[in-house]
Amino acid sequence: MPRRCSYLALGFALAACAPPAATGGEEGALDEALHEALQSGRWGDVDALCSAGDRAACAVGDKHASAAVDAVPCNAIGALWARDDATRTYALAASRHTLRCGAWTYFFEHVVARPDGPALLVALDAEHFPIETNLFVYLATIQDRFPELSAEQGTMAWLVGTRRFGHCVEMARAFADEDPSARVAAMTYFSAAGCQEAAPIAEALLGSDAYLVREVGCKTLVFIGKPSSLPLVETVAASDPAAVYAEDGAAPRYPVREACRQAADALRGDGPHLGR
């Protein structure tokens, strides 16, 4: 039976070809659904079977995806991610190739920004790629970090989810000079890790024009605020103008004031202050 192939124009021909249909003993190991998917070149179905626990599907899908990405030179990594039909198996193979090429900046800024970026981080970490080490090299050396907010959010979620809480100093240094919108995603890490080193960063959010950013600042100070934060927090708690009105005409809520009152209580010792 002839091989089924499709070609994607990416400045050069990237072949994504299905392997020949399994024969003999190999074919006997494949269930009917997998065999049909291979016959039709439906790699999304192969990926779904892999996700459902079909180890044969995983092996075949990984072999196919690896063959597709290995043909891409390291100076054309972006071509790997131009596909709009990429399966999870393909994305994982493309991620491995990206990291083996040393394209860590591209990875943190573009791959992690994908909807499946956090899952790829977890999978690659389990395969012992040095993600943590290279993340902090990236944070220390790249000036305009995380051009896509989703990449920063995914990275912070991974750091928190894997409990990598020993980086307060590096994280505070990395985000000290960022604009408020960039700092907001990092508050997730600072709060979870109890990084009092980042208290000045959270305090700086209280000067933002966006009330949601000010709210995040006080919610973070509940966990990492210092005694010196209290005067500013009390001032904002008493005077922040942001009001949210209910459709039923009920009295407005003042979300920033509420968050800052909670932070003030924590700083006085009446709330869940968790800073070290």
Order of alpha helices (4+ residues) and beta strands (2+ residues): beta-beta-alpha-alpha-alpha-alpha-alpha-alpha-alpha-alpha-alpha-alpha-alpha-alpha-alpha-alpha-alpha
